[in-house]
Amino acid sequence: MKKATIINRLIITFSIFVLTFLISCHLQNREDSTSISKGWQIVRSPGEDGRLNAISFNKEIGWIVGSNGILLKTVDQGKMWLKCDSPVDENFNALYFINPNWGWVVGDFGMVIRTEDSGHTWRQLPIPKEIELYGVHFLDQDQGWVVGGDLTTGYIFHTLDGGENWEIQYSVLNQHLWHVTFVMEKEGWAVGVSGTILHTMDAGKTWELQNSGTNQTIYKARFVTSEIGWVLGTWRTILHTKNGGKNWIRQKAPGEHFTDGYFLNQKQGWLVGHEGSLAQTNDGGKNWKRRESGTADANLLGIAFVNETDGFAISSTGGLLYTTNGGDLWKGKNLNPHATLKSVAFRSAKEGWAVGVNGTILYTHDGGHLWQPIPSEATGEFATIRFVDQEQGWIVGDGGFIFATKDGGKQWQAHSTIQEHGHLGICTCQFSCFCSIPCSCPTSETTSQNINVDNISFFHELYGVYFANSHQGWAVGHEGRILYSEDGGKTWTQQTSPVDYPLLGVFFVNSKRGWIVGYQGIILMTEDSGKTWERQQSQADIPLMDVCFVSENEGWVVGGNGTILHTSDAGEHWEYQEGQPVSFLWRVLFKNRKEGWTVGSEGAILYTENGGQTWIRQQSRSEQGLHAFTLANQNTFHSVGN
C-alpha cells in the first residue's frame, strides 16, 4: 500500500466523521497550572458531520444531500448553494428529481422524504423496513423504486403512488444493494455487493442476475441508452456493456475505488472515487485520463454535470469541486462551515489565520474572538501555516504548492514544487490557489524559471514547513520529501533524504541545525542546512508528528500512542517522558526550557512547568481532536482541531 495512503488514512481516522472547532486560552497566571486550565474557551464550536453523499441536477436546479439531514439547493447552475430545512437529521444517501418540483430523498433507518414544491416543504413517507436505503429512481409522480439492505439481506421496494405505499419486489441474502436506475418504463438495473447486477424487463416484477465477472462491490450503474452503460465499484472495478448487460467488459481507469460516474453520451464520461480519484474519458472508456482534484485527503462520492462544460463533484469532508471547461480543470468550494482545521498561526496579538481541509481559511483581526471565512478555490487540505515575523508567512498542503506572503497575509503568492511533463512550476491558479483573495500567481513562463525540483513524483502532499529566518526555509512531505529554499520560498530545491517514509514535522534552531520527524519513528538531524541528513535513534516505530527545540541541544518530539520524547544533547539520546493516556499527540510547543504544551486526540491539552518531568492534563472543554496550536502573545494561546 502506498505510504501516502497510510498517512492520509491515519489522519482521516481522527477527522473524517467529526468537525472543526477552535479554542483559545488567555493565561492568567503562568505559575498556577489550575488557573491556566480555566483559561481555555471554545470560540468556534464543532459542527455536525459535513459529509456530502449525492448530487443531482434537473436543468439549472441542483441538489446535494449528505449526513445529518444536509439538504442543499442551487437555482443558478451551482453558482450559489443554499441550505434547506430538513424534516429529519438522519443521514441522506441518495436523491432523485423527475422535474424541478417533485423529488425524493432516501437515507438511513428506512428514511424516505418527498417534496412537491421544489424543497420548500418535505413529507416523510412510510416504508416496510427500517433499513439503510442507498438508491432511488422514479419514472413519474407515482412509480418508483428504492434499494438498500441490512446486515444480511438486500431489498428492492416498489411504489405506484409516489411512495405512500411500498411493496417488496426483491429480497435475497447477502446482496446488499447500492443503486437502482431505469432507462425506460419497464427496463432497469440494480447493483450491489459481491458483483451483483440485477436486470428487469417488466418494471421489477422479475429481476434476473447478470454475470458481472467480479465479486467486488458495485456502487453505481450508469446507462446512456438501453444498450450502452457502465457499472463501477471497489478495487478498480469499471465494467462496460454494449448489449444491455448480456456481456460486461472490464475497462481500466486510474484509481482504486470508484464511487460514482457521469456520462453525457456514449463517448464523454467522468469517474470519481476514494482519495480524490477523478478521471475523464472522451472515447467511451477505452482510455481514461486522470484529472487533478487536489483532494487526496478526502473521498469523492458523487459527480454531476449541468451541460458539457459545467460539472460538480462532492467529497466526504463537505467539499465541492466544480469545473467550467468540461473537466480539464477543477476548483473548489467549501460547503461545510465547520470543516476540520489543521493549523493556526498569528502574526500579531490580534491578527491570525487558521487553515484546514477543503481549502478552508479563517481570518481574525480581534485576537480570535471572531473568525471570518476567506473564500479560496482550493480543493484539498492545507496542512500547515507559519509566520516567521509579522510580514512573512507560508502555507503548505495537498498538491505540492507553497503559498507565501510578504505583507502579513494581504496577498499570497503561489509557488509550485511539482515537475509535470518536463515543465517546472505550473501556475497554481490552474490548481485552485487563493484566487478569491488578492493573489499574484505568476505566469507559467515566469514560474518555470523560478521553480526547481529535481524529482518527479505522482504524489505531492506536503505536511510541514519551517523558516529559520526570512529567506531560509524547509518543507517536508510524502515519500521522504525534503525541500529547501534560500530566497524566501520563491524557488525550491530538493534535498537528499535518507528515508522514503512520509515526513510530518520540521524545526530549526538556526540556519544550520534542524530536525525532521515522521512515520516509523523517524527523526532526522542536520548541522549543515540540510546538505546532509542523519537518522537519529528514537526507539519508536510509530508516527512522530511534531518537533520543538528551545536551544541547540534541548528539544521534544510528540506522536502516536501519546508519545513524548525529550533530548538534552541535540538528539544523540532520546528519552521517553511520561505523559497522560492519549491516543495521539499532534503538536508540541515550549516557551522556554520549563514551560510547554502538547495537544492531541480526545481534546487533550497537556501542560508542563518542569521541562516535561511531569505533564498535567488541562481542561479543554472539548472531546474532539486538537491538531495544532499557537502562541499569539505571552498570555494567549489558540488551538484548532476537529
Summary of the structure (lengths in Angstrom):
residues: 642
radius of gyration: 26.0
end to end distance: 26.6
largest distance: 78.5
contacts: 2440
relative contact order: 0.09
helix: 8%
strand: 43%
